[in-house]
Amino acid sequence: MKFKNLGLVLVAGLAFAGTAGAQSTPSGLGFVPLTFPSYSSSTLSIAANNWVNEAPFGVFASTVPQFSDAQGDSVVISGISSSPETVDIPDFFQFGPSPANNQYEFTLTSIAETSPGVFQGAGTLVDSTGADTFTQSTFTLAFAGAYNYNVTFDTEATPVPEPTTAGCFLLGLGALVYFQRFTQKRRS
């Protein structure tokens, strides 16, 4: 009986090994415009060219150098109010190791003006290399004058499970089947 309990503990450990390491990592960066953005009480148009001025942290620390470029979609968004407005703007922000390699692409799904010149948005972030998956991402864009703003971008990254996770799960499942057959043979 003790052997059976030990076997079940071993199986459970193998089945879930590798999944315990998949934890979310807070990540973020900030940037300022290099070209002229614009806003009014209900509209926003971000700059097409931006500069990463705050040291990236989390997963961005090793992939996005400080003082690199960040591209923006300068489409005019209208109808913005204090309540989140639903939008669908793919590649609203793009950034990465270099302008030619925009590893991260942000799709804007909602935006609101929380106070005059301060906008908060939410959306999805995609890592084109597949190295990370992200939960909901948010940003705050605050104007510090007519043509100057600072964007703070925050997200949670969840590492993609390694191939060993599936292997450990299958090994644990196989061990469970083996121990079940072993105990059935002992009973007969």
C-alpha positions as a LaTeX table, in Angstrom:
\begin{tabular}{lrrr}
\hline
Residue & $x$ (\AA) & $y$ (\AA) & $z$ (\AA) \\
\hline
Met1 & 0.00 & 0.00 & 0.00 \\
Lys2 & 2.86 & 2.39 & 0.78 \\
Phe3 & 4.39 & 1.62 & $-2.63$ \\
Lys4 & 1.14 & 2.66 & $-4.35$ \\
Asn5 & 0.99 & 6.00 & $-2.50$ \\
Leu6 & 4.64 & 6.70 & $-3.31$ \\
Gly7 & 3.93 & 5.91 & $-6.97$ \\
Leu8 & 0.99 & 8.32 & $-7.09$ \\
Val9 & 3.09 & 11.11 & $-5.57$ \\
Leu10 & 5.81 & 10.44 & $-8.14$ \\
Val11 & 3.28 & 10.49 & $-10.99$ \\
Ala12 & 1.74 & 13.77 & $-9.80$ \\
Gly13 & 5.19 & 15.33 & $-9.54$ \\
Leu14 & 6.15 & 14.26 & $-13.05$ \\
Ala15 & 2.82 & 15.30 & $-14.56$ \\
Phe16 & 3.09 & 18.85 & $-13.29$ \\
Ala17 & 6.85 & 19.37 & $-13.47$ \\
Gly18 & 7.72 & 22.25 & $-15.73$ \\
Thr19 & 4.36 & 24.01 & $-15.40$ \\
Ala20 & 5.28 & 25.44 & $-12.00$ \\
Gly21 & 7.96 & 27.65 & $-13.57$ \\
Ala22 & 5.49 & 29.46 & $-15.86$ \\
Gln23 & 4.92 & 32.68 & $-13.93$ \\
Ser24 & 3.90 & 36.14 & $-15.09$ \\
Thr25 & 6.56 & 38.81 & $-15.31$ \\
Pro26 & 5.58 & 42.49 & $-15.05$ \\
Ser27 & 7.13 & 44.28 & $-18.02$ \\
Gly28 & 7.09 & 47.82 & $-19.33$ \\
Leu29 & 8.83 & 50.75 & $-20.99$ \\
Gly30 & 8.20 & 54.40 & $-21.75$ \\
Phe31 & 8.66 & 56.56 & $-24.82$ \\
Val32 & 8.31 & 60.11 & $-26.11$ \\
Pro33 & 7.44 & 61.42 & $-29.62$ \\
Leu34 & 10.01 & 62.39 & $-32.24$ \\
Thr35 & 7.36 & 63.83 & $-34.58$ \\
Phe36 & 4.30 & 65.94 & $-33.80$ \\
Pro37 & 1.29 & 64.27 & $-32.16$ \\
Ser38 & $-2.03$ & 66.01 & $-31.60$ \\
Tyr39 & $-5.03$ & 65.80 & $-29.30$ \\
Ser40 & $-8.20$ & 67.62 & $-28.37$ \\
Ser41 & $-10.95$ & 66.93 & $-25.85$ \\
Ser42 & $-12.20$ & 63.93 & $-27.89$ \\
Thr43 & $-9.48$ & 63.08 & $-30.43$ \\
Leu44 & $-5.94$ & 61.69 & $-30.37$ \\
Ser45 & $-3.28$ & 61.16 & $-32.99$ \\
Ile46 & 0.03 & 59.75 & $-31.76$ \\
Ala47 & 3.40 & 60.34 & $-33.41$ \\
Ala48 & 4.58 & 57.91 & $-36.08$ \\
Asn49 & 8.13 & 58.02 & $-34.65$ \\
Asn50 & 8.88 & 57.72 & $-30.94$ \\
Trp51 & 11.94 & 57.20 & $-28.78$ \\
Val52 & 12.24 & 54.73 & $-25.86$ \\
Asn53 & 13.36 & 57.06 & $-23.07$ \\
Glu54 & 12.61 & 54.97 & $-19.96$ \\
Ala55 & 14.68 & 51.88 & $-19.26$ \\
Pro56 & 12.66 & 48.83 & $-20.31$ \\
Phe57 & 12.07 & 46.27 & $-17.56$ \\
Gly58 & 10.83 & 42.71 & $-17.35$ \\
Val59 & 10.99 & 40.79 & $-20.63$ \\
Phe60 & 11.64 & 44.03 & $-22.52$ \\
Ala61 & 14.91 & 44.64 & $-20.63$ \\
Ser62 & 16.78 & 42.07 & $-22.70$ \\
Thr63 & 15.00 & 42.66 & $-26.02$ \\
Val64 & 14.32 & 46.42 & $-26.35$ \\
Pro65 & 17.32 & 48.73 & $-25.89$ \\
Gln66 & 16.80 & 52.07 & $-24.18$ \\
Phe67 & 16.98 & 54.92 & $-26.72$ \\
Ser68 & 15.65 & 52.71 & $-29.53$ \\
Asp69 & 12.80 & 53.66 & $-31.85$ \\
Ala70 & 9.12 & 52.84 & $-31.36$ \\
Gln71 & 6.67 & 53.28 & $-34.20$ \\
Gly72 & 3.10 & 54.47 & $-33.77$ \\
Asp73 & 0.02 & 54.48 & $-35.97$ \\
Ser74 & $-0.79$ & 58.17 & $-36.43$ \\
Val75 & $-4.44$ & 57.50 & $-37.30$ \\
Val76 & $-6.82$ & 60.04 & $-35.74$ \\
Ile77 & $-8.99$ & 58.42 & $-33.07$ \\
Ser78 & $-12.16$ & 60.40 & $-32.46$ \\
Gly79 & $-15.08$ & 60.07 & $-30.08$ \\
Ile80 & $-12.87$ & 59.57 & $-27.03$ \\
Ser81 & $-14.50$ & 60.30 & $-23.67$ \\
Ser82 & $-13.93$ & 59.43 & $-20.03$ \\
Ser83 & $-15.60$ & 56.04 & $-20.64$ \\
Pro84 & $-13.48$ & 53.50 & $-22.52$ \\
Glu85 & $-14.20$ & 53.66 & $-26.26$ \\
Thr86 & $-13.96$ & 50.34 & $-28.11$ \\
Val87 & $-11.63$ & 50.51 & $-31.11$ \\
Asp88 & $-9.63$ & 48.05 & $-33.21$ \\
Ile89 & $-6.32$ & 49.49 & $-34.35$ \\
Pro90 & $-3.70$ & 46.85 & $-35.19$ \\
Asp91 & $-0.05$ & 47.85 & $-34.73$ \\
Phe92 & $-0.96$ & 50.96 & $-32.75$ \\
Phe93 & 2.51 & 50.68 & $-31.23$ \\
Gln94 & 5.44 & 48.63 & $-32.53$ \\
Phe95 & 8.80 & 48.32 & $-30.85$ \\
Gly96 & 11.74 & 45.98 & $-30.60$ \\
Pro97 & 15.51 & 45.71 & $-30.86$ \\
Ser98 & 15.58 & 47.94 & $-33.98$ \\
Pro99 & 13.15 & 49.70 & $-36.36$ \\
Ala100 & 13.69 & 46.88 & $-38.86$ \\
Asn101 & 12.87 & 44.30 & $-36.18$ \\
Asn102 & 9.70 & 45.35 & $-34.37$ \\
Gln103 & 9.39 & 42.23 & $-32.26$ \\
Tyr104 & 6.38 & 43.53 & $-30.30$ \\
Glu105 & 3.12 & 44.69 & $-31.87$ \\
Phe106 & 0.33 & 46.25 & $-29.80$ \\
Thr107 & $-3.29$ & 46.23 & $-31.01$ \\
Leu108 & $-5.39$ & 48.92 & $-29.33$ \\
Thr109 & $-8.84$ & 47.68 & $-28.28$ \\
Ser110 & $-10.08$ & 50.49 & $-25.99$ \\
Ile111 & $-9.12$ & 54.03 & $-25.04$ \\
Ala112 & $-10.40$ & 56.72 & $-22.67$ \\
Glu113 & $-9.36$ & 60.26 & $-21.72$ \\
Thr114 & $-9.06$ & 60.15 & $-17.94$ \\
Ser115 & $-8.27$ & 63.87 & $-17.60$ \\
Pro116 & $-7.39$ & 66.62 & $-20.10$ \\
Gly117 & $-4.43$ & 65.38 & $-22.15$ \\
Val118 & $-4.16$ & 62.05 & $-20.32$ \\
Phe119 & $-5.27$ & 58.94 & $-22.18$ \\
Gln120 & $-5.40$ & 55.34 & $-20.99$ \\
Gly121 & $-5.64$ & 52.48 & $-23.43$ \\
Ala122 & $-5.82$ & 48.70 & $-23.35$ \\
Gly123 & $-5.20$ & 46.01 & $-25.90$ \\
Thr124 & $-3.22$ & 42.95 & $-26.85$ \\
Leu125 & 0.51 & 42.63 & $-27.32$ \\
Val126 & 2.01 & 40.02 & $-29.61$ \\
Asp127 & 5.62 & 38.84 & $-29.64$ \\
Ser128 & 6.36 & 38.03 & $-33.29$ \\
Thr129 & 9.11 & 35.59 & $-32.26$ \\
Gly130 & 6.72 & 33.59 & $-30.07$ \\
Ala131 & 9.11 & 33.77 & $-27.09$ \\
Asp132 & 6.48 & 35.32 & $-24.81$ \\
Thr133 & 2.71 & 35.46 & $-24.52$ \\
Phe134 & 1.05 & 38.39 & $-22.84$ \\
Thr135 & $-2.04$ & 39.03 & $-20.78$ \\
Gln136 & $-3.96$ & 42.27 & $-21.17$ \\
Ser137 & $-1.62$ & 45.20 & $-21.79$ \\
Thr138 & $-2.23$ & 48.82 & $-20.88$ \\
Phe139 & $-0.63$ & 52.20 & $-21.46$ \\
Thr140 & $-0.95$ & 55.72 & $-20.15$ \\
Leu141 & $-0.21$ & 58.57 & $-22.55$ \\
Ala142 & 0.15 & 61.99 & $-20.89$ \\
Phe143 & 0.72 & 65.18 & $-22.87$ \\
Ala144 & 3.23 & 67.61 & $-21.37$ \\
Gly145 & 2.54 & 70.40 & $-23.82$ \\
Ala146 & 0.94 & 70.73 & $-27.24$ \\
Tyr147 & 3.39 & 68.44 & $-29.06$ \\
Asn148 & 5.02 & 66.39 & $-26.36$ \\
Tyr149 & 3.83 & 63.32 & $-24.45$ \\
Asn150 & 5.17 & 60.48 & $-22.40$ \\
Val151 & 3.86 & 56.94 & $-22.82$ \\
Thr152 & 4.20 & 54.35 & $-20.09$ \\
Phe153 & 3.46 & 50.86 & $-21.30$ \\
Asp154 & 2.76 & 47.97 & $-18.89$ \\
Thr155 & 2.01 & 44.31 & $-19.47$ \\
Glu156 & 2.37 & 40.88 & $-17.90$ \\
Ala157 & 4.41 & 38.31 & $-19.79$ \\
Thr158 & 3.87 & 34.59 & $-19.33$ \\
Pro159 & 6.70 & 32.49 & $-20.75$ \\
Val160 & 5.68 & 29.95 & $-23.35$ \\
Pro161 & 6.00 & 26.47 & $-21.76$ \\
Glu162 & 9.13 & 24.64 & $-22.76$ \\
Pro163 & 8.91 & 21.40 & $-24.75$ \\
Thr164 & 9.96 & 19.51 & $-21.60$ \\
Thr165 & 6.62 & 20.39 & $-20.02$ \\
Ala166 & 4.74 & 18.18 & $-22.48$ \\
Gly167 & 7.35 & 15.43 & $-22.09$ \\
Cys168 & 7.06 & 15.46 & $-18.31$ \\
Phe169 & 3.29 & 15.39 & $-18.52$ \\
Leu170 & 3.32 & 12.39 & $-20.90$ \\
Leu171 & 5.89 & 10.61 & $-18.74$ \\
Gly172 & 3.69 & 11.17 & $-15.66$ \\
Leu173 & 0.61 & 9.98 & $-17.51$ \\
Gly174 & 2.44 & 6.85 & $-18.68$ \\
Ala175 & 3.64 & 6.15 & $-15.15$ \\
Leu176 & 0.07 & 6.51 & $-13.88$ \\
Val177 & $-1.18$ & 3.93 & $-16.40$ \\
Tyr178 & 1.73 & 1.60 & $-15.49$ \\
Phe179 & 1.06 & 1.83 & $-11.74$ \\
Gln180 & $-2.66$ & 1.29 & $-12.25$ \\
Arg181 & $-1.99$ & $-1.91$ & $-14.24$ \\
Phe182 & 0.63 & $-3.02$ & $-11.70$ \\
Thr183 & $-1.82$ & $-2.69$ & $-8.81$ \\
Gln184 & $-4.58$ & $-4.48$ & $-10.76$ \\
Lys185 & $-2.26$ & $-7.47$ & $-11.42$ \\
Arg186 & $-1.35$ & $-7.67$ & $-7.72$ \\
Arg187 & $-5.03$ & $-7.78$ & $-6.73$ \\
Ser188 & $-5.86$ & $-10.74$ & $-9.03$ \\
\hline
\end{tabular}
